[in-house]
Amino acid sequence: MKKYRDLSKYARTNLKAYGLVIIAFAILFPLQSAGMLSNSLNGQLIPICVYIVLAISLNLTVGISGELSLGHAGFMSVGAFSGVIAAASLQDAVSFEPLRLVFVIITGGIFAGIAGLLIGIPVLRLRGDYLAIVTLAFGEIIKNIINCLYVGIDGSGLHFSVKNTSSLGMSGGRIILNGPQGAVGITKIASFTAGFVLILFTLFIVINLIYSRSGRAITAIRDNRIAAESVGISITKYKLTAFITSAALAGMAGALYAMNFSTIAAKKFDFNTSILILVFVVLGGMGNILGSIIATTVLYILPEMLREIGDYRMLIYAIVLILVMLLTNSSRAKQMAVSLETKIKNILRKNKNGSGEVTDNG
Amino acid sequence: MDKMVPYPSGAIVPERDLDKKPILETHHLGIDFGGLTAVDEFSLTVGRTEICGLIGPNGAGKTTVFNMLTNVYQPTRGTILLDGKPTAGKTTAQVNRMGIARTFQNIRLFSNMSVLDNVKVGLHNSIKEGFIPSVTHLFGYRKAEKTSTERALELLDFFSMADLAKVQAGSLPYGAQRRLEIVRALATNPGIILLDEPAAGMNPSETAELMENIRRIRDTFQISVMLIEHDMNLVMNICEGICVLDHGKIIAKGTPDEIKSNPAVIEAYLGKKKEAEDSAEG
């Protein structure tokens, strides 16, 4: 009992997150294998997994570390394209697809992590709006670099160029990255199971990090930077820790995302994608991991479900966003939710006891 | 509380080298903000296990001195020797690791974290745990976490706060928040602790308890205490040495008795006799 108490905060808030993901998978996986899911939902499973991972990882930067980053899609794209190149290079060496996928995802994570380090060192000296602006610019820079990058592979290995395909100087072989057209001819090896495992991995890393010495240091810096410094915590080190972890996880998600399509272009990972992920995080609640998961799922599926009403789709989407923001921020709405909950509980209790006695908690 | 620990175990009170070398020395310390000289020619020596008071009228530059000692502000002139080593060019965090901890005039707790976690953040550099144990919760994570929880509880127990361990720090009553700040500072294992107006906003019985606690900290942890305070009763009772600051300059140094009868101090606090009469008439 005492042990449970010690763990209670950890357990209550976060085992719920694990539980939700596992239950969702346990329901959806058999349905998917049996071919009982609609085509549109089936196609959305992997992107949803990817966006959940992105939202959780961005929550680490925005919610836990308290730094507004608008370049998350940039890390996603670094992961995606390094993943694509890794997949092409390993095509013959590793024929077992799930294993190749693991290598691809790890490669994506490592390269995005390195990008996170390179960006983080100069950028984390800035605070607030300035940090947001620079990360935004970074996302655009990455997009433009990949837009003019040509990569090909042949018998002698990888070839890189920033001019055009003919300057790659290849003998035979094939093009992996074709400038503005993006990556072409990807073998689709992503699977729903891989997405599920990646979510669990992300949850494991992020939740463990929050409840550890490093996590305490990160939240301490967010809560009170001056006090954190005064107890000997190195600000740069822990901000970088959070930023790089977040970037690496985004890179992994990006790699999985790319493996779900046969072609993918850099313009997919633009400012709108960064904002989309930020919307998931903000509506799910800053620092709330479970909230990120739910918000991502709902807000990703919603526009697809509203497709039938055509032009009014984005209008409804916007109204939902505004309502959620208003309701979660108003104390009156919270009171109403609490009183509704007690009323329902009372009704349930009354039914259970079978007696007519009602206690008014309203 | 079911158990009382009159003195903490060896785990949280490390051995100290109590030779005659002073813990803190400043030589001709000064700082300018633009054209304004906030503090000038501040030279002071604080001995081992000494309780030293820094007093002066509002705006005299007392907190600025604390900010220079902890390198929140880089001094424009002069040197600071902490445990014989210069602190110039170090960051606030590095200076803390060299052995100086502080509390703040306006309380700066990690208010969204529990009381226990606040102290554990203070233990950050005493109990190491790398990134890999942090994200996996394996490879020595449990041991490090257990040690830091135990030490944090022991420290809290020393201030009779162990039963508040799980309370959110921001929801503590004011007096307890001030105490928690001291516990968190002590957790960093300093050689000298700087208290910025520890008795501000406290009632007489809380102040009496605080005086007792400051003495206990000094005796048990064998550290020096330097404090800024406006409560003269507290300062005169517990300080062995007092330094009076006015308009950024030291106007008197000495024992409480010497300070009480120093005409310069009386003038700084009450004004010249003529002026005092004038203002009484006005």
Contacts between the chains, C-beta under 8 A, distances in Angstrom:
chain1	res1	chain2	res2	distance
A	204	B	135	7.9
A	205	B	135	5.0
A	208	B	134	6.8
A	208	B	135	5.1
A	208	B	136	6.4
A	208	B	137	4.9
A	209	B	134	5.8
A	209	B	135	5.1
A	211	B	137	7.8
A	212	B	129	6.9
A	212	B	133	7.3
A	212	B	134	3.7
A	212	B	135	7.3
A	212	B	137	7.1
A	212	B	141	6.8
A	212	B	145	7.7
A	213	B	120	7.7
A	213	B	124	6.6
A	213	B	127	7.4
A	213	B	128	8.0
A	213	B	129	4.4
A	213	B	134	6.0
A	213	B	144	6.9
A	213	B	145	7.8
A	213	B	148	7.4
A	214	B	129	7.6
A	214	B	131	6.1
A	214	B	134	4.2
A	214	B	135	7.9
A	215	B	134	6.8
A	216	B	113	7.3
A	216	B	117	5.8
A	216	B	120	6.0
A	216	B	121	5.2
A	216	B	124	7.5
A	217	B	121	6.7
A	217	B	124	6.0
A	219	B	110	6.9
A	219	B	112	7.3
A	219	B	113	6.4
A	220	B	110	5.0
A	220	B	113	7.2
A	220	B	121	4.6
A	223	B	110	4.1
A	223	B	111	6.4
A	223	B	112	5.6
A	223	B	113	6.7
A	224	B	108	4.9
A	224	B	109	7.1
A	224	B	110	5.8
A	224	B	111	7.7
A	226	B	72	7.2
A	226	B	92	7.9
A	226	B	104	7.6
A	226	B	108	6.1
A	227	B	104	7.0
A	227	B	108	3.9
A	227	B	109	7.0
A	227	B	110	6.7
A	228	B	110	7.6
A	228	B	121	7.1
A	229	B	72	7.9
A	229	B	91	7.2
A	229	B	92	4.2
A	229	B	93	5.1
A	229	B	96	7.6
A	230	B	70	6.3
A	230	B	92	6.0
A	230	B	93	8.0
A	230	B	96	6.0
A	230	B	101	7.1
A	230	B	102	5.6
A	230	B	104	7.8
A	230	B	108	7.8
A	230	B	185	7.7
A	231	B	96	6.2
A	231	B	101	7.1
A	231	B	121	6.0
A	231	B	122	4.9
A	231	B	124	6.3
A	231	B	184	6.3
A	231	B	185	7.2
A	231	B	187	7.4
A	231	B	188	5.1
A	232	B	93	4.9
A	232	B	94	7.8
A	232	B	96	3.8
A	232	B	97	4.8
A	232	B	124	6.1
A	232	B	125	4.7
A	232	B	188	5.5
A	233	B	93	5.8
A	233	B	121	7.1
A	233	B	124	5.5
A	234	B	91	7.6
A	234	B	93	5.2
A	235	B	93	7.2
A	241	B	131	6.5
A	245	B	135	7.5
